[in-house]
Amino acid sequence: MSGNGDGEKRFVYLDHSATTPVDPRVAEVVSRVMVQNWGNPSSRYAKGGEAKVVLDEARHEIAGLLGAEPDTLFFTSGGTEADNLALFGVMYQARERGRDHLVVSKIEHSAILHTAEELERAGFDVTYLGVGTDGIVDPSELKKAVKSTTALVSVMHVNNEIGMVQPIMELAEIAHDAGALMHTDGVQSFGKLPLNVQDLGVDLTSISSHKIYGPKGIGALYMRKGVEIHPRAFGGHQEQGIRTGTENMPGIAGFAEAVRICRNEMDEDARKIGELRDKLHTDLVNVCGGDVTLNGSEENRIYLNLNLRFGGVEGESLLLALDLDGIAVSTGSACSTGSTKPSHVLTAIGLSEKEAHESLRLTLGRSNDAEQIEYVAERIGYHVKRLRDMAF
């Protein structure tokens, strides 16, 4: 069943938390700006002015979906750079004021965790918050962790592996009561769930284009007015000196078009994709003959995410078998591919190394339909039975 009957191999993409295919409407904008609006937006002549208009309109569009003012949005090369800029920038600035303590959760993306580790090596004080078996950060644990030297708390809005939506508003209140700033990595939620920086009460937020059907290589950091950070790059005056270098105009324009589409289609995407996700979950439980466990809580989970443990089946073996069937899934974060270690997210919620290695992440998107879901469930059911039989 790996083909469609006419010799063409079937392909089903279920790894939308790793990246998304570029929407054709976005690709048209990227191409047009690359060819027509190629001027440097910092130049004073007409061609540069044309590019500056595109830049300003894009900043306004993207900031609007965040509930932010355009001049609080700073373009970066993606979510990783935005995360790095937020943590390094705030912590080095805050150390001048005697605050050198950073709090992050144990289930953050590697862009946060590796930055925190680097800050520790530079002499900063870092606390790593645990989570419960539901994958949620307990605000009471943050209350215990903050202290007079806390400069920044960073907890992601939606986890990239198990899809848990974190109580950012409550966490931000606790951070502010301690005199600290609040950063949230919004890469997995922006354009999919409401992410209003005013409502959440956050001071900094990282977002990315390629998770919402936009081009790779472009993201942004929201930074509330009044927040001061040390820049990490030095050069010209672009992005108010916070992130210098000539702006990636095709990427920025494509990002803005992806945001415009999300603004118009977010609710319908959530309904359609959520229904397909629920169908896939039900079908897999039915066809796999038991011992299929949802990792994390069923509640507070973004509508596109399923992270499942198939007892007695090595997740990597299942992934490779599905790849031969034209089905793309993940065993964890794309940024952890190549590592033999179990997912730090799954072990943080209490899974053993063996249980973590028995897990798959399936994340749905706009291109999926019911026929694909039935195909995926059938193939996973087949391979789970086959691999379990081989193990005994």
Beta strands, then each sheet from edge to edge (+ up, - down):
strand 1: 12-13
strand 2: 73-76
strand 3: 101-105
strand 4: 125-129
strand 5: 150-154
strand 6: 181-185
strand 7: 204-208
strand 8: 219-223
strand 9: 292-294
strand 10: 305-310
strand 11: 327-328
strand 12: 359-363
sheet 1: 1+ 11+
sheet 2: 2+ 8- 7+ 6+ 5+ 3+ 4+
sheet 3: 9+ 10- 12+
end
